[in-house]
Amino acid sequence: MLMDIVIKNINTHILPKYDSIFTIGCFDYMHIGHESLLSNLVNSSNNLIVGIHDDNSLKKIKKLSNVQPYFIREKNVKIFT
C-alpha cells in the first residue's frame, strides 16, 4: 500500500518542462520504479535521452552472469519513451 501512495504522489507532482533530460541505467528486468522514472521524465522534457548499459558493463555493475540481453532492455525502455 505504501508503494501505491508514493507512486501516486510522484505522478501527481507537477514538474517543470525541460528542453532536454539525460538519464542512464541498466534497466534490467523492468519494474514499476523504472516505469515511473521514465514516464515522469518523458512528461518533464521535450527531448529525453536514455543511456542503457551494454551487457558487459551490466555484468560488471551487478556482478551477475544472468542478465537480460541488451536488445530486450532497449525494447522495454522504448515502450516508455
Summary of the structure (lengths in Angstrom):
residues: 81
radius of gyration: 14.0
end to end distance: 26.9
largest distance: 39.5
contacts: 188
relative contact order: 0.21
helix: 52%
strand: 20%
